[in-house]
Amino acid sequence: MAPCCLTPPFPSDQSLVELSAITHPSIVRTAVTSVILPSQDLDAYLAHELDTTRLTYLHKYLWLAGLPVPARPLHRQRLMNRAIVVTERADEHLVWHEHRIFIKPVPAFLLCHGFWETHLCGDRGLHASACGMLLSYAWLVAYPSDFAVAADSGLFPAGVTWERWTAFANAVLRSLDLSTMAGVAPRYQYGELRLSRLDMLTRWPVLLPAALWSPRRLLDGYMSSSTWYTAFFERHFGWLVVGFVYVSVVLSALQVGLATEALGASPHFQDFGLGLTLFGLAALFLALATMWVVWFVLFWYHLLSTIAFDRRTHLQRKRAREKKSSLRKV
């Protein structure tokens, strides 16, 4: 890494983890077919571990998904009936949906002063992302009750105590410019982000660069979830059930009105009832037809994309084998 004048956001005597105690994963999946071996490429692993690129590109639109205020502490998340769901992606950290909030456990290497000096202080992007991650935990773990929730949820490495954490967090907060948020990744200028709004922003190809957007974003949104068709239709067409309930109530009221002498003899009321009935039937037919078309398109999209992906993967592996074979011969 290029030399840089950055320093860790806490002094060496406040380290919570020793450099010798840090253990990285054996393998990390970064994409559908790509993996990183931290033992062979630590820089790539760190860049992936702290990556918030998608949210950086969406930064000027993040006001639609959240507020530029600190995230609520963990005890407030529990009070709001939100379940803490662990994610290992930094760009999913503090994203919430309905009764769930996704939180990334604090990486042990962020609590080690020596690791910062060796691997993080030489890259401004990594340094800003790492500072932002520590700042988010200062928000989340503000009280002993928050620390208990974090410990129960496996968000902290083993051996961290409440007393040591408060001293560490105080040192981090003193080193950061909280008034301007300078030196912190743009994502962490916002607290909690709403997943449904991020889905909406991600599905617009004009908001993300071509390298980060693909037609699959239209289906998956910001975070891919269940691939079952049942879950997809429940998530995107559940509102139709509510609409049909209201239409059924209105049609039932019309039927009762037509049964009375005063309204049953009114040609205007009969015309209104006829028009509303035809509208309800047309809406029902259109909704069912739309769902059938969506299912048909999704089925063939997934089938053809799976076939193409399978062939592409086999071809890449074949080329890799041929390349290794030719190198051995040389």
TIBABA-262638 format. One line per 3 residues: number of its first residue (from 1); their letters; for each residue x negated, z negated, y of C-alpha. Coordinates in pm, 1 decimal. Each point is the difference from the previous one (the first is absolute). Layout:
% residues N
NUM = A = X/Z/Y  ...;
//
This chain:
% residues 330
1 = MAP = 0.0/0.0/0.0  -110.2/62.0/356.0  -137.6/-300.5/186.8;
4 = CCL = 251.9/-175.5/222.5  7.7/-300.7/233.4  312.1/-152.3/-156.4;
7 = TPP = -2.1/-353.2/-138.6  224.2/-189.7/-243.7  300.6/-169.4/166.7;
10 = FPS = -108.9/-343.0/-128.1  -331.6/-186.1/-30.1  -188.4/-22.9/-326.9;
13 = DQS = 79.5/-370.1/-47.2  371.9/84.2/-7.4  -22.5/236.1/-298.6;
16 = LVE = 261.1/-80.1/-262.4  -154.1/211.6/-277.4  -361.2/34.5/-106.6;
19 = LSA = -146.2/349.0/-30.2  -90.5/-61.2/-364.9  360.6/-96.9/-78.9;
22 = ITH = 150.7/334.1/110.9  123.5/216.3/-285.7  137.4/347.3/68.5;
25 = PSI = 240.8/184.2/-230.4  -146.8/224.3/-268.8  214.8/297.9/101.1;
28 = VRT = 242.2/72.4/283.4  255.5/277.6/1.7  14.0/174.4/337.2;
31 = AVT = 228.6/293.8/-77.8  180.1/155.0/-294.8  -321.8/126.7/-155.9;
34 = SVI = -273.1/-162.3/211.1  -170.1/-328.4/-76.7  -284.2/-198.4/153.2;
37 = LPS = -256.5/-202.4/-192.3  -109.0/-272.0/246.4  -316.9/-63.3/-199.1;
40 = QDL = -105.8/359.7/73.5  150.1/63.5/344.3  59.8/-324.7/188.6;
43 = DAY = 42.2/171.0/337.9  286.4/216.0/-129.2  161.0/-307.3/-155.0;
46 = LAH = -15.8/-197.4/325.3  139.8/292.5/198.6  290.8/24.2/-243.6;
49 = ELD = 53.2/-375.9/-16.4  45.6/-31.6/378.2  149.0/343.4/72.1;
52 = TTR = 292.3/12.2/246.2  -42.8/365.8/100.7  365.5/91.7/-42.5;
55 = LTY = 111.3/-275.6/235.8  -271.1/94.2/248.7  145.8/351.9/24.0;
58 = LHK = 348.1/-149.3/38.0  -115.0/-263.8/249.7  181.6/134.2/306.5;
61 = YLW = 325.2/7.8/-201.2  -35.7/-341.3/-165.5  228.0/-156.7/261.3;
64 = LAG = 280.1/157.7/-204.3  -106.1/-199.7/-307.3  -103.9/-333.0/152.3;
67 = LPV = -99.5/-196.4/306.9  -352.2/-54.3/142.3  19.5/-372.1/-76.2;
70 = PAR = -164.3/-220.5/-264.6  154.8/-2.8/-345.7  209.4/-301.5/-96.2;
73 = PLH = -174.9/-272.1/-202.8  60.4/-8.7/-374.0  239.2/-294.7/15.8;
76 = RQR = 222.6/202.4/238.0  -11.3/292.7/-241.8  131.8/-230.2/-271.2;
79 = LMN = 258.9/-138.2/242.7  121.9/357.4/57.8  44.0/30.0/-377.3;
82 = RAI = -282.0/251.9/-31.6  -187.4/15.0/-327.9  -376.6/45.8/31.0;
85 = VVT = -106.0/307.8/-196.1  -372.6/54.8/-47.5  -142.9/339.5/92.7;
88 = ERA = -364.5/104.6/-6.2  38.4/266.3/269.2  -90.8/-99.8/353.6;
91 = DEH = 246.2/250.4/150.5  285.7/-172.7/-187.5  -101.5/-344.8/120.2;
94 = LVW = 280.8/-174.3/197.7  249.3/279.4/-71.8  345.8/-137.5/-82.5;
97 = HEH = 312.7/139.1/-162.0  326.1/-191.6/-37.4  -94.9/-328.1/-171.1;
100 = RIF = -362.6/86.3/-76.0  -320.2/-3.2/203.0  -317.5/160.7/-132.4;
103 = IKP = -320.1/-197.0/59.3  -354.7/88.4/-99.8  -205.6/-294.5/-130.3;
106 = VPA = -295.1/-62.6/227.4  -306.9/163.5/-158.6  -263.8/-256.6/-86.9;
109 = FLL = -271.5/203.5/170.0  170.8/-46.2/338.3  -65.5/-373.1/-24.7;
112 = CHG = -375.7/42.4/-50.5  -230.6/14.5/304.0  -283.3/165.1/-190.9;
115 = FWE = 225.6/278.2/-126.8  115.2/74.4/354.9  -358.6/33.8/120.2;
118 = THL = -99.7/223.8/-290.3  300.6/229.5/-39.8  259.0/-35.4/279.7;
121 = CGD = -186.5/-45.0/327.8  -161.8/341.5/-25.0  330.0/190.4/26.8;
124 = RGL = 235.3/-47.7/296.3  303.9/124.3/-190.8  -56.1/-235.7/-292.3;
127 = HAS = -79.2/-285.8/235.6  322.0/53.0/198.6  211.5/22.2/-315.5;
130 = ACG = -161.8/-309.5/-148.0  53.0/-196.8/322.9  362.5/109.4/1.8;
133 = MLL = 50.4/-117.8/-358.2  -142.3/-344.2/82.7  216.2/-16.0/313.8;
136 = SYA = 310.9/73.0/-207.6  -82.8/-296.8/-223.9  -43.6/-222.3/304.0;
139 = WLV = 360.4/95.7/80.0  126.1/-50.9/-353.4  -171.4/-328.7/-82.9;
142 = AYP = 52.6/-225.3/300.6  133.0/-317.4/-164.5  -75.7/-194.7/-318.5;
145 = SDF = 330.2/128.4/-140.0  -121.6/356.8/57.6  -324.0/-79.0/-180.7;
148 = AVA = 195.6/-138.1/-295.8  206.3/318.8/-18.0  -314.7/214.2/23.8;
151 = ADS = -170.6/-197.6/-276.5  307.2/21.2/-225.9  23.0/376.7/61.2;
154 = GLF = -369.0/60.1/-77.2  -83.4/123.0/349.7  -322.9/-202.8/34.6;
157 = PAG = -308.8/-9.1/-221.4  -45.5/-313.0/-208.4  -174.9/-289.7/171.2;
160 = VTW = 138.9/50.3/352.1  150.5/-318.5/142.0  229.9/-58.0/296.5;
163 = ERW = -270.9/-179.8/199.3  -256.9/274.7/-54.9  257.5/270.1/75.0;
166 = TAF = 100.3/-150.2/335.6  -364.5/-23.7/106.9  -55.9/359.7/-111.2;
169 = ANA = 314.3/127.3/175.4  -95.5/-180.2/323.1  -339.3/170.5/-4.4;
172 = VLR = 158.2/341.8/-57.7  255.7/-46.9/278.2  -270.8/-110.9/246.0;
175 = SLD = -202.7/314.6/-70.2  288.9/244.5/51.6  142.1/113.1/334.1;
178 = LST = 365.4/-84.2/-61.6  110.7/111.5/347.1  -116.2/361.9/-34.6;
181 = MAG = -36.2/20.2/-382.0  -325.5/189.7/55.7  -207.3/32.3/-312.9;
184 = VAP = 305.7/-21.1/-226.5  141.8/298.1/-190.1  308.4/145.9/175.8;
187 = RYQ = 223.8/-85.1/-294.5  -52.3/-374.3/57.3  125.6/23.2/355.4;
190 = YGE = 338.6/-18.5/-172.0  121.2/-267.4/-238.6  266.0/66.7/-261.4;
193 = LRL = 108.4/361.2/-47.3  332.6/115.3/-138.6  -33.9/226.8/-302.3;
196 = SRL = 314.9/205.7/63.7  -128.9/94.8/346.6  -344.6/85.0/-138.9;
199 = DML = 172.6/221.7/-256.8  175.2/183.7/282.5  -323.8/45.5/195.9;
202 = TRW = -198.8/111.8/-305.2  248.9/268.1/-99.2  -61.0/187.1/328.4;
205 = PVL = -292.4/239.1/-58.1  -71.7/22.4/373.8  -92.7/-370.0/17.7;
208 = LPA = -271.4/7.2/-267.1  -296.6/237.3/-31.9  13.2/259.4/-274.2;
211 = ALW = -256.5/-193.4/-204.7  235.7/-300.0/-24.7  334.1/179.1/-35.1;
214 = SPR = 142.3/188.1/-296.5  350.2/110.5/-105.9  8.2/-299.5/-234.0;
217 = RLL = 15.4/-223.7/307.9  354.8/126.0/52.0  94.4/-165.5/-331.3;
220 = DGY = -225.4/-304.7/-12.0  -9.5/-90.5/367.1  -264.9/-252.6/99.9;
223 = MSS = -13.1/-185.2/-332.2  89.2/152.8/-332.5  243.7/-210.8/-200.1;
226 = STW = 206.8/53.2/-312.7  0.1/357.5/-131.9  332.9/-46.2/-181.6;
229 = YTA = 274.1/228.3/125.9  244.1/-291.9/-10.0  -215.2/-203.2/239.5;
232 = FFE = -49.6/302.5/227.5  373.5/66.5/34.5  79.3/-369.2/45.7;
235 = RHF = -256.3/-18.7/279.9  102.1/317.4/184.1  369.3/44.9/-83.2;
238 = GWL = 123.7/-356.1/-32.6  167.9/28.1/340.1  241.0/256.1/-147.4;
241 = VVG = 166.4/-273.7/-204.3  81.0/-189.4/320.2  133.6/318.8/157.7;
244 = FVY = 227.5/69.2/-296.6  134.0/-356.9/17.1  101.0/47.5/363.8;
247 = VSV = 158.9/337.6/-71.7  192.2/-150.8/-292.9  135.2/-276.8/224.0;
250 = VLS = 110.5/250.9/264.5  168.5/225.2/-257.9  176.5/-299.9/-153.5;
253 = ALQ = 129.3/-95.8/345.6  122.9/357.1/53.2  181.3/-11.6/-333.1;
256 = VGL = 174.2/-321.9/102.3  91.2/151.8/336.0  147.8/311.3/-160.9;
259 = ATE = 216.9/-221.4/-218.3  173.7/-144.0/306.7  298.0/178.0/154.3;
262 = ALG = -136.4/13.3/354.8  -343.3/143.9/-81.4  111.9/198.8/-303.0;
265 = ASP = 236.5/203.9/216.8  -261.0/63.5/270.0  -149.5/351.7/-27.6;
268 = HFQ = -300.8/-101.7/212.2  -82.2/-291.4/-230.8  40.0/224.7/-304.1;
271 = DFG = -236.4/258.2/152.1  -248.8/-276.4/79.0  22.9/-135.2/-354.4;
274 = LGL = -41.3/346.5/-147.5  -303.1/74.2/215.0  -164.6/-332.4/-80.4;
277 = TLF = 65.7/45.2/-372.4  -155.0/346.4/1.4  -295.0/-134.6/198.5;
280 = GLA = -53.2/-280.1/-251.9  10.9/240.7/-293.7  -237.4/241.1/172.0;
283 = ALF = -239.9/-283.2/84.3  7.7/-120.9/-360.4  -68.9/348.9/-133.0;
286 = LAL = -280.4/55.0/253.1  -163.3/-333.7/-85.7  12.1/66.0/-374.5;
289 = ATM = -131.3/352.9/50.2  -283.4/-129.9/219.5  -99.8/-259.1/-259.3;
292 = WVV = 4.6/262.2/-275.5  -214.4/239.0/206.3  -245.6/-278.7/85.2;
295 = WFV = -24.9/-98.7/-368.3  -51.7/363.9/-101.3  -275.6/52.7/260.1;
298 = LFW = -172.1/-329.1/-87.6  9.3/73.6/-371.9  -164.2/340.9/34.3;
301 = YHL = -242.7/-121.2/266.2  -124.4/-280.9/-223.4  -9.6/223.6/-307.6;
304 = LST = -195.7/281.7/165.0  -232.4/-230.7/192.1  -75.6/-194.3/-319.5;
307 = IAF = -84.6/321.5/-187.3  -221.9/120.1/286.5  -170.3/-338.4/28.6;
310 = DRR = -63.2/-19.1/-374.4  -159.3/345.4/-2.5  -208.1/-74.0/309.5;
313 = THL = -128.9/-325.4/-147.2  -95.8/161.5/-330.4  -176.2/280.4/188.2;
316 = QRK = -198.7/-248.7/212.2  -107.0/-194.3/-308.5  -96.8/320.8/-178.8;
319 = RAR = -215.7/105.9/294.5  -160.2/-344.3/10.0  -85.7/21.6/-370.0;
322 = EKK = -145.3/347.9/44.5  -207.4/-118.2/296.9  -141.6/-294.5/-195.4;
325 = SSL = -70.6/226.4/-296.4  -191.4/246.4/217.2  -202.1/-284.9/155.8;
328 = RKV = -100.1/-127.2/-343.8  -121.1/346.1/-100.4  -215.9/19.7/310.5;
//
